Amino acid sequence: MLSALLDEYLAEMNLTATEQQKKQLVGFVEMLNKWNKAYNLTSVRDPKQMLIRHIMDSLAVSAHLVGERFIDVGTGPGLPGIPLAIMNPDKHFVLLDSLGKRIRFQKQVQFDLGIDNISSVESRVEAYEPEEKFDGVLSRAFASIEDMLHWCHHLPADNGCYYALKGQLAEDEMAKIPEGYELTDVIELCVPCLDEQRHLLRVIKK
């Protein structure tokens, strides 16, 4: 059932996936559903809704990623990092979260589904010092743009970019982008079967 829906949604979004990738995406939903009962990883309880609200919602930004090294800040159970890693095997994703139970879940997903381009880090973002900076800093429903830039200022490489996944755009939030940063793109995203606004904001250091 989930596999058929996934095929339909991928086609709608013009995304191509191998059988292995599809298996991993469905496997991730199944694990999220199973672990959610004990670990309370997401407020979404229905696997079909997880497929839309977590998997497809994450994959909507896939075509817009530039570079090879990404960090997903406040990733929770691994969103958007794990779906993006599955669909972009040539890119590496660091999944950063401060809660141990979420990190344990991510590591189990990595092991069970054989995803070799993610690494999970348990840390608060302001305390995390990467050995190598990132091409992209991702956040989904993590914080306001202002807070994201404040807390994550030490993470991108010189030509790196911030990717903020947002729902509805708040003008006052956009107006608070600090000095020294530039909002380069506001991209409207389309997620199948989701009748809510979705946007991707791209921000760079000037």
N, C-alpha and C positions, 0 to 999 in steps of 0.2 A: 504493500500500500504506500509506504513512505517513498520507496524507490520510484514508483510510477509518478507520484507527485513531484519528486525531485527532478525527474526527466522533464516534466512539463514546465517547471519553474526555470530550469536552466535554459531551456529552449526560448522561453519568453524573454530571458535576460541576455540572450545571445552568448551564453557561456558554454564552452566545450569541456567536457570532463571524460577521463578514461573510466573504464569499469571499476578499476581500483580506487580512483578518487571518489566515485559515487558510493562505493561500498564504505569508504572511510567516513564520508559525510553522514550517511545513514547510521553508521556505527556510533558516531559521535552523539547524534540525537538519542539513540537508544541508551547509551551510557549516561547521558545527561538526565534522561527520564528516570533511569534506575537509581542513580546516586542521589537524585534530587529528593527522593523520599526520606532519606536519612540526613543528607547534608544541607538541604534547603539552598541550593545553588542559584535557583531562579524562581521568580514568582509565576512563570509560565508553566502550567502543569500538563498541557495536552501536547503530545509529540508532534501532531500536525501543525500546531501553532508554533512550536519550537523551530520547526523547519522553516516557517515563514519569518518569524520574529527574531530568530537568532542566526540561522544559517544563511538564508537569502539576504537578510538585512546586512549581514557582515560582508557577503560576497558582492554586494552592490558597489563596493569601493574598489574591488579587485583591479579593474581596468585602469584605475587612476594612480596606482602605486608606481613610483619611480625609484629605482635603486635596488639594493640587494639585502641590506641589513635594516631590520625594523624592530621597534620595541612597542609592545602593546601595554599601555600604562593603565593600571586598575582593571586588569583583564577579567577579573571574576573567574568563572569557570573556563576561560579561554576564548573570550569573544571581544573583538572579531578575529583574534590571532590564529586560533586553530583552523577554522574554515578557510582563512586566507592562506595559511601554510599548506593545507591540503591541495588547494588549487594553484599554488605557486611554488612548486618544489625547488625552483632555482633561487628562491629567496629564503633568508633565515629570519625567524621571529623569536624575540625574547619576550616571554610572558611574565609580566611583573604584577604581583599582588601581595598584600600584607597579611592575608589570612592563610594559615597553614592548610586548612581543609580544602581550600580551592587549589592550592599547589599540589596537594596529594592527588586530587582528582585529575588535574592536568597530566601528572606523571603517569598515572594509570592509563589515561587515554593514549598518551605517547607510546607506552609499552604495548597495550592491547591492539592498537590500530597500526602500529609500525610507522609512526610519523617521525622522520629523523631530522627535520629542519626546524624544530622548536626547542627552546630551553626555558625552563621555568625557574623564576627567581622569587623567593619570599623576602620582600623588603618594602619599606615605605619608599615612595619615589624620591623624596628629598635626600634619603640616606644612601641611595644606590649610586655607586660610582662605576660606570662601565669601563672596561679596559680599552674598548674601542667604541667610538661614537657611532651614531646611527644615521642612515640615509632618511629614515622616516620615523616620526614619533606619532603613534596612533592612540586616540582615546575615544571611547564610545560611552556616552552617558556617564562620563567620569567627573567632570567639573565644568565650571564656566571657562570660556576661552581665556579670560584674564588669569584665573587660577592655574589652568593648564600650562600657560606660558611661564608663569612664575615658578611653579614646581618642577617643570621639565626643562628649564633653560639650559641645563648642563648636559643634556642628552644628545642633541643632534650634531652631526658633523658640520663643517663650515657651510657646505652647500645643502645641508639637510632641510627637511620640510616637516611641519606639523600638520597632521591630518585629524581634524576634529569631526566626528560623526554626530550629527545633531538631528533633532526632529524639526519642530517648527523654528523658524529663525526669530530671535529676539533682537530687535534693533538696539535696545539699550546695551545688550551684551556685546554686540558687534562694535558699538561705539567705545567700549572700554578696552579695546586692544591697546596694550601699552606702547609707549614710544620705543622706537627701535625695531618694531615688527611691522610686517606688511601683509594684509590679507590679499592674496593673489587670485584666489578662485572661490566662487560659491557655486557648487555643482548640485543641481537638483537630481536626486536619485529616485529610481522607480523600483519598488519591491513588489513582486507578484502578490496579489490578494491582500495587500496592506493598504487600507484606505486612510493613510496618515502621511503627513509630510515627512520627508527625509532629505537631509542635505549633508554635503561634505564641504567643510571649509578647509582651504589650504593656506597656511600661514608660513612666511619665511622671516628669518632675521635680516634686517636691512644691512 
